[in-house]
Amino acid sequence: MSLSELASRPAAFLLHLECLDRAALSDAFANEVIQAGGTYIVPTATRRTTSHLVEISLYGVTGRGTSEAAAIADWRAAARRANLGGLRE
């Protein structure tokens, strides 16, 4: 992957999210975490974690919430505030 592709990937991902319904967002984030490197932590009753919150960390931006939907919304807002990919709200 070239440097220009790496630089444009976060912007492309943010634009892609705008086209998805709520049901597809979790899959999109899980796939992007795998492809781009990041973390997607969903606590379960059988797996001990350090928090009860869902946490998504991708492209240097972290989102947290009490559900996957809340963590995704928090990540998207944080990415916009950080001007990730050169895109603003």
N, C-alpha and C positions, 0 to 999 in steps of 0.2 A: 504494500500500500504506500503510495507516494505521500509526501508532506502536504501537498495541496488537497489530496483526498482526506487526510486526517483532519485538516483545518476545516473543511466544509462538512464533514460528517455530523458534527453536533447541530449545525443549522438545518441540514437535511432531515435529521431525526426530529427536531422540533416541528418542522413543517409537516412531516409525515403524521405526527400525533394529531394534528388538527383535522385529519381526514378520518380518524378512527372513532368508533363508538366506545362507550365505557367498557364493554365486554372485551374488546380487542386490545385495550391499553395494557393490561397486565402481561399479555403475551408479547406485545411490542417491547415493553421494558425488559422482560426476561431475555428475549432474543438479543437486544442491544447490549445488555450487560455481558452476555456470553461473547458476542462478536467484538465489542470494543474494550472489554475489561471493566469491571465494576463489581458492586455487590448488591444483592437483592435478598434481604433477610426478612423472613416471615416467621415470627415465633409460633411454635406449636406447643401443645400440652405435653408432648413427649420429648421435645428437644429444649434443653435449657439454653437460654440466651441471656445477654446482659440487660435486656430491656423487654418490655411488653409491647413496644412499638414496632411497626413495620418500618424498615429503613432501606432506602434505595440510594446508592451512591454511584454516579456516572458522570464522566467528563468533568470531574472536580466539583460537582454539585451534589449536595445531599438533601434528600427529602425524607421526612418522618411523619408518621400518622398512626392513628389507632386502627386503621384498616389499610388494605392495599390502595383503595381508591383515594383515601386521604393522603397517603404517602406520595402517590403519583401527582395529585394536585399540588402538594407542597413542593415537590421537585420541580414541576413545571413553573410554578411561581418563582422559585429561587433561580432557576435557569434564566428566566426573563429578566429578573433583577440584576443578575450577573452579566447580562447581555451576551449570553452564551451563543456563539455562532453569529454574532453581530445582529441579532434580532431583538427588538424591543416590543413590549406590549402595545 
